[in-house]
Amino acid sequence: MEPQKPHVLFVDDEKGILATLRRLFHEEDWELYFATSAEEGLRILKKESMDLVVSDVRMPGMNGIVFLNEVKKNYPRIVRIFLSGYADHKAVTKAFADGCAQQLLPKPWDDNELRQVIKGALRQAMKQQEKFQGLQQAINSITALPPMPQTYIKVKEYLADPDGFSVDQVAKVIDQDISLSAEMIRWANSALFGQRQGVESVQRALVVLGSDIVEGLILAHSVFKPADDKAVPGFSRREFHTHSMACGITAKKLMELRGMRESEFVDRAFTAGLLHDIGKLVEEVCLTAAFEEIVGLACDQQGTMEQAEQEKLGTTHEEIGSYLAEWWSMPSFIVNAIRWHHTPSLCNTDREIIDSVHMADVLVQRFALGQSGNHCPPVMDPACQARWALTLEQLASLREEVVKTLP
């Protein structure tokens, strides 16, 4: 049976642009579709199965941002690319940062660059095609995905409004959850954030931590809560929480080792490391019977959870977790870190963050800090290992710093 041709949809209200794209890609062995409006694009998507969508941003009626958000919500496996002459526009860059699209290309474009980006994205989509069937079966067997935590929704709304934002507003929301308030203050006082004076209020903690860390901690606090049902034998929530926190701390310190101490990448690496294995919690809560078998199989085979998941589910916690992250509209750097933390070379966006989370995940298991459900460390990506090139002395120092920071 011959492999199915890739299906690509181009959406632009300028017919001349669509004609140029048709000529540019007419020799490719792809099924090409063209729409002159977002509304027409959605009608095509209802009839045809697409692998990739390329959309202009500024269009009459439904604009490209709204359109790609609809694609993201209803067809999460489709790769989404912005093609815009307004790449610096605030709304476009924010939509890109929020994961509305995986790539953002300027208009007018460079023909070779556009070809390479689309071909690379399609290769990535084709590699996922077989796995997606297992993911879809797993998702279909879940009666309902966990709802986004209400506290996170409220805080995210405040943070998304820079003009109306105030620390007092956010603190008031967090103060309603005593345990979450304590968590914020504890982290703000940790050595990880370099505080020499005690942080005694949520308001001060918010200033010390910053928005990326606050969002991540609220999510982590929500998803790491113990499940109502009996714990799965062989899988400790407490040890898993330690592993996740150690990954966040290690990812942050790895970014600092690369000279990014003042960069937003440092905080984002911490958040992504904290949440990278969220798919395992979805399996534990929503696919409990299968998860028990996965935990047992990983133990019996002295292998990784990923290997056992493929055998039992035909998908992995990476795919399931990234699906939930998409469903919750998490920022793209979190979605990509969840999806690619075992295979960072397969993703071209957010690479610094994904690489640091990958390294942290492997190192934390070698450091024996917490337990992720694996019974052997995952393989470290050679490019990541070469990028950091840590000596034995550096590794020992890194482990000591992480241990000191853990609660």
Order of alpha helices (4+ residues) and beta strands (2+ residues): beta-alpha-beta-alpha-beta-alpha-beta-alpha-beta-alpha-alpha-alpha-alpha-alpha-alpha-alpha-alpha-alpha-alpha-alpha-alpha-alpha-alpha-alpha-alpha
